[in-house]
Amino acid sequence: MGDKVYYITTPIYYVNDAPHIGHFSTTVAADVLARFQRLRGREVLFATGTDEHAPKVAEAARQRGKEPQQFVDEIVQTYLQTWQETHIDYDDFVRTSEPRHKAVVTAAFERLRERGDIYRGIYEGWYCVPDETFWQESELIEGRCPNPECRRPVQKVQEENWFFRLSAYQDRLLEYYEAHPEVLQPDFRRNEVLSFIRSGLRDASITRSAYGWGIPVPDDPSKVIYVWFDALLNYITVAGYLQDEAKLRDVWPADVHLMAKDIFVRFHATLWPAILMGLELPLPRRLFAHGFWTVDGEKISKSKGNAINPRQLAAEVAERSGSSYDVVVDALRFFIFREVPFGLDGDFSTTGFVHRFNSDLANDLGNLVNRSISMLHRYYEGVVPAATPDPALVALAEPLVRDLPAALEELRFHQALDLIWGFISALNKYVDEQAPWRLAREERREELARVMYSVLDGVRLVAVAISPFMPVAAGEIWRQLGMPTPLAAQRWDEAMRPGGLPAATVTATAEPIFRRIEEKRRPAKEKPVAETTPAPAEKPAEPAQPTITFDEFQRLDLRVARIEAAERIPGANKLLKLTVNTGTDTRTVVAGIALWYAPEELVGRKVVLVCNLAPAKIRGVESQGMLLAADTEGRAVLLQPEQDVPVGSKVR
Ligand code: MSP
C-alpha cells in the first residue's frame, strides 16, 4: 500500500435539529482541508455523519409522534442535502444507527469489558440532556450544566450502570500529551486539557437504562450504551475497524479530528484517547478545536430562533445580489474564515457578510477577473498572448506560493485568505500602475502582452488558491480563463508555478461572478433596481417598441466621444462620474457601469454618447448625456466604434 490516507473527520451531529452556521463552519473547515490535501495529491478520507442514539433525539421523535428510526431517517436528509448544497465533498457519511457501526460499538464494548476496562457499578449524579453529559454535583454551577455554552438545567440520575475505567488512563494520557504536545490544537487549548486530566479522572458511566433507542449493552438488554461512547467510535467505524484491516492500516490514525471547543476537553481529548488506548489503537495525530459562533452577538439557540441556516441564507442573498446560489454559498464558505482567526470565537451577522461580499468578492476579486478578461478581449480578441510573466509580479506571488501550504496544513485559514487577498490587491494595483489601456493606446505591444499575460496568469494562481474555499467560483474563473485542463485535475506544486497559463488560450467572455449586493436590507423578494442602467433584459427579449419616424430619430444627437477621466461616486456603488470630450465640449456624464468597469480602464476609450439628453442630477452630480450600452443579463457592455474614428463623429 502507498502513503497513509489523509483522514479528516467532523463531529457527527445530533439529528434533533437542522444544521446551522455552527455545524456548517466545522464541516466547511474539514472540506477546505480535504480539498487542499487532494490538490496536493494526497489520498483523502473525509468523513462526517450523524449521531442518532441520543436520548434527546428519541425525545424529539416522541414529541412528533414518530418512531426514533423513522424520525432520524427523515432528519438525516436535511444534513445530506445541506452538505450537498454547500459543496461539501465528503468521502463517507456515517450514521450511528447503521449496522456497520453498531457492530463496532458492540465489539469494542465487549473487548474493553474482557480486559477489565469496563465494569458494573452504581451511578449517582446529574445528567444534562442537551449536552448528553454526566456531571458530578460538585461540578454544577448554580445547579445547572457547567458547560459555558450550555448552562441549562440538569436531571438527577441514579442507576446501575457500566463504567469505563477512565481513571486508569490518567497517567498514560498525561505522558502521551507531554511527549506529543502538537496533538492538541490550537496551542492555547492545551493547558485546559492537561489541567482537566491532572485534576483527576473519575471512571465514566458509559451506559444508561434502556430508553427504547440506542445500542443495547451486550448480554444486558436493560441498558443501552451511552451516546458519547457510541458516537466517538464512529471514527474507527469509518476507518474500517473490524471490517477491513487493510483499510484500517492505511487510514488510521486520523490526521485531524475537527470540532468546536464544546466537545474538546472531556470527550475528544480525554475519553476518546483513553478508549483507543484500551483498544490498543494509535491515537489521532491532531485534535483541533475551533471557537463558537454567536449570531448578532447572541448565543445560537432554538428558543431565540436565531440559528442561521446556511442554505436559506445563501438563497436569500443570491436573490438580493443576482449572483448564483452556488456562488453565494462559496462566499459564505469564504466569509466564515475571512474575519475570525480559526480557533477563536466569532460573531456572525448578515450585514458583515454582505459587506465582505461586496468589498472582497465583488470589488477586489470580481473586478480583477472581470476587467482582466474584458481587456484581453478588447486588446487580443480574448486570446492569451505569448509572453513570460513579469518578474515583479512573480515576486509578488511568492509569499502566496511559499506560505499558503503551511497555513492550510495548520488550519490557519484566516492567514491563508490574507495571503490570497494580499496577492489579489497586488494584482489590482499592478493593473492600475501598468495601465494596459495606456499601453494599448500608445501601441506598446510588447509591454502590453507581458502585462496582460502576467495579470491573467495571476488570476489563474488565485483560482487555484481559492479553490479549496470556493470550489464553484474558482471553477467559474477557470472556465472564463479557458484553461484547457480541468481545475479538479490540477496538482498544487505545478499549478502554483507562475507562467503556467498556456499562450494562445482562448478565454470565454467575461461575465461578472460576484454581483454586488445592496447593503441596506430590502425585503427578500424585492429585486434591486439599477440606478441608471436600464433594468436587466427580460427573457425572452422585450417586445419591440412602437415605431418612430425618421425625423423623430433625427432628433437624437448621438456622437462618438472620448472618456477623459473617470472616478467613483462615493456612496453609489454602481455609478461612475465621467468627464467626456464630445468634440465640441467637455462635459460630465454619470453612468451606472461601475460594477463592470473600473474607472482606470475607461480613460481614453471612445464611446457613443446621447448628447442632447436633458441634464439630470444623479447623486448630486449633474449628468449631461448618456452612454450607449448593450444590456445583457443585467450587465452593461459599452458600445464603441468598430474602427477608430475622430471624436465628435455623428452616429446615424
Ligand atoms: N453528537 C455530538 C458530537 C459527537 S462527535 C463523536 C455533538 N453534536 S452537535 O450536533 O451538538 O454538534 C457539536 C458540534 O457542532 C460542535 O463541536 C461544532 O463542531 C458545531 N457547533 C455547534 N454549534 C456551534 C457554534 N455555535 N459555533 C461553532 N460550532 C458549533 O456534540
Boltz pocket constraint, residues with backbone or C-beta under 6 A from the ligand:
constraints:
  - pocket:
      binder: B
      contacts: [[A, 10], [A, 11], [A, 12], [A, 13], [A, 14], [A, 21], [A, 22], [A, 23], [A, 25], [A, 26], [A, 51], [A, 130], [A, 228], [A, 231], [A, 232], [A, 233], [A, 234], [A, 258], [A, 259], [A, 260], [A, 261], [A, 262], [A, 263], [A, 291], [A, 292], [A, 293], [A, 294], [A, 300]]
      max_distance: 6.0
